[in-house]
Amino acid sequence: MRRDEWHILRDGGSLTMARHLPVRFDVAARTVLPGRSRLRMARQVRQDLWRALRSLRGFSPVVRVSATRAGLVVTAGGRVEGPLARSAVEARIDALLSDPGCRTRWSGWAS
């Protein structure tokens, strides 16, 4: 697989973007955002997730986006090969998903 290629799995109303298969969430956080495009949302969240956690050794991002009546349910996280301070990493992911600037940009991109 080339560096810029990602696995995109579609299952009913869900879309999952991952670098490696099988998909594994060793760490994760969840939020609901407005938007219509699951793929666009997944790409934007994945990029910011990678930027936030690229210093975490062995990290490989995974983003799952599901369409619901309330909006797009985004689960962001991924697999980690090696030692892990799970609660600290999940707090960083949650902080990213709660960032008002990111949320506005992601929702606008996915409209």
Secondary structure as the mmCIF struct_conf table of DSSP 4:
data_model
#
loop_
_struct_conf.conf_type_id
_struct_conf.id
_struct_conf.beg_label_comp_id
_struct_conf.beg_label_asym_id
_struct_conf.beg_label_seq_id
_struct_conf.end_label_comp_id
_struct_conf.end_label_asym_id
_struct_conf.end_label_seq_id
TURN_TY1_P TURN_TY1_P1 ARG A 3 ASP A 4
STRN STRN1 HIS A 7 ASP A 11
TURN_TY1_P TURN_TY1_P2 GLY A 12 GLY A 13
STRN STRN2 SER A 14 ALA A 18
BEND BEND1 ARG A 19 PRO A 22
BEND BEND2 ASP A 26 ASP A 26
STRN STRN3 VAL A 27 LEU A 33
BEND BEND3 ARG A 36 ARG A 36
HELX_RH_AL_P HELX_RH_AL_P1 ARG A 38 LEU A 53
TURN_TY1_P TURN_TY1_P3 ARG A 54 SER A 55
BEND BEND4 LEU A 56 LEU A 56
TURN_TY1_P TURN_TY1_P4 ARG A 57 GLY A 58
STRN STRN4 PHE A 59 THR A 68
TURN_TY1_P TURN_TY1_P5 ARG A 69 ALA A 70
STRN STRN5 GLY A 71 VAL A 80
BEND BEND5 GLY A 82 GLY A 82
HELX_RH_AL_P HELX_RH_AL_P2 ARG A 86 SER A 98
HELX_RH_AL_P HELX_RH_AL_P3 PRO A 100 TRP A 109
TURN_TY1_P TURN_TY1_P6 ALA A 110 ALA A 110
#
